[in-house]
Amino acid sequence: MTDLVVKERPKKVMPISPGRPKGIPNKTTALLKDAILKAAAEAGGGDMATYLAQQAIDNPGPFMALLGKVLPMQVTGLDDGPIQITRIELTTPFVP
């Protein structure tokens, strides 16, 4: 019987590069976020809170989705107990 000799090829080694450090956002993402914040502030006459308050009334679905992204993931009540909500009521409509 003949024995086959298998020659191993050297593995290609990727050059080590530091890349983007952990926690540093992509430049494009940061620029887009800044542009969105600037547009929201300008739409509210320089006050982003005014614009967002109006959007909460005009477009509650998308506003609540946005709110869900910025709220903390875990919320606890007093002394790490459960949150107690008794009633949420809109008493007057928003008038700019």
C-alpha positions as CSV (number, residue, x, y, z in Angstrom):
1,M,0.0,0.0,0.0
2,T,1.2,3.5,-0.7
3,D,1.2,6.1,2.0
4,L,0.1,9.5,0.9
5,V,1.9,12.5,2.3
6,V,-0.3,15.5,3.0
7,K,1.4,18.8,3.0
8,E,-0.2,21.4,5.2
9,R,-0.5,24.8,3.9
10,P,0.5,27.7,6.2
11,K,-2.5,29.5,7.6
12,K,-3.0,33.0,6.5
13,V,-2.5,35.4,9.4
14,M,-4.7,38.4,9.5
15,P,-2.9,41.6,10.4
16,I,-3.8,42.9,13.9
17,S,-5.4,46.3,13.8
18,P,-6.9,48.1,16.7
19,G,-10.1,49.0,14.9
20,R,-12.7,51.2,16.6
21,P,-12.4,51.0,20.4
22,K,-15.4,49.5,22.3
23,G,-18.1,52.0,23.2
24,I,-17.2,54.5,20.5
25,P,-20.1,54.9,18.1
26,N,-19.7,54.8,14.4
27,K,-19.1,58.3,12.9
28,T,-22.1,57.9,10.5
29,T,-24.4,56.9,13.4
30,A,-23.3,59.9,15.5
31,L,-23.8,62.3,12.6
32,L,-27.2,60.9,11.9
33,K,-28.2,61.2,15.6
34,D,-27.0,64.8,15.7
35,A,-29.0,65.7,12.6
36,I,-32.2,64.1,14.0
37,L,-31.8,66.0,17.3
38,K,-31.1,69.2,15.5
39,A,-34.2,68.7,13.2
40,A,-36.4,68.0,16.2
41,A,-35.2,71.1,18.0
42,E,-35.8,73.3,15.0
43,A,-39.3,71.8,14.4
44,G,-40.2,72.8,18.0
45,G,-39.0,76.4,17.5
46,G,-35.7,75.7,19.2
47,D,-37.2,73.6,22.0
48,M,-37.2,69.9,21.4
49,A,-39.4,69.2,24.4
50,T,-42.2,71.3,22.7
51,Y,-41.9,69.4,19.5
52,L,-41.9,66.0,21.3
53,A,-44.9,67.0,23.4
54,Q,-46.8,67.8,20.2
55,Q,-45.8,64.5,18.7
56,A,-47.0,62.6,21.7
57,I,-50.5,64.0,21.0
58,D,-50.5,63.9,17.2
59,N,-48.7,60.5,16.8
60,P,-49.0,58.6,20.0
61,G,-47.9,55.2,18.5
62,P,-44.5,56.2,17.1
63,F,-44.0,58.4,20.2
64,M,-44.5,55.5,22.5
65,A,-42.1,53.4,20.5
66,L,-39.5,56.1,20.8
67,L,-40.2,56.4,24.5
68,G,-39.7,52.7,24.9
69,K,-36.2,53.0,23.5
70,V,-35.1,55.7,25.8
71,L,-36.5,54.4,29.1
72,P,-34.3,52.3,31.3
73,M,-34.7,48.5,30.7
74,Q,-35.6,47.8,34.4
75,V,-37.6,50.2,36.5
76,T,-38.4,49.5,40.1
77,G,-40.6,51.2,42.6
78,L,-39.8,52.5,46.1
79,D,-37.2,50.4,47.9
80,D,-36.8,48.0,44.9
81,G,-40.5,47.1,45.2
82,P,-42.9,46.8,42.3
83,I,-44.2,49.9,40.5
84,Q,-47.7,50.9,41.5
85,I,-49.7,52.8,38.9
86,T,-53.2,53.8,40.0
87,R,-54.4,56.0,37.2
88,I,-53.0,57.9,34.2
89,E,-55.3,60.6,32.9
90,L,-54.9,63.3,30.2
91,T,-56.7,66.3,31.7
92,T,-56.2,69.0,29.1
93,P,-55.1,68.9,25.5
94,F,-51.7,70.3,24.6
95,V,-52.0,73.9,23.2
96,P,-48.7,75.3,21.8
